[in-house]
């Protein structure tokens, strides 16, 4: 559900001025846009219009307009997956962090992070949604 909220946020920000609606009609996905907007107005569960939102995204992509509602199309979720992929790793533990990031092997069991030699303490474990 969270990914749908993000996608609808991106769509709503692009509606200003009517250009998006005009292009949706021109690109043959005007009905999909209307169904998505109708669902938003009616308070319908956004998951029920995922197919229309995907069709809208694809219709614009066919005309060279990428990332209408999906930040990066090269990182599309696997069908049926929920939420965003997560990058897990460790970062600098200092109050003013350096840029060090150590990625955690997703297959490995959680373990103490690498050591910050400057402070003599382990790096801080983080999870970054992509």
Buried (B, 14 or more C-beta within 10 A) or exposed (E): EEBBEBBBEBBEEBEEEEEBBEBBEEBEBBEBBBBBBEBBEEEEEBEEBBEBBBBBBBBBBEEEBEEBBBEEEEEEEEEEEEEBEEBBBBBBBBEEEEEBBEEBEEEEEEEEBEEBEEEEEBBBBBEEEE
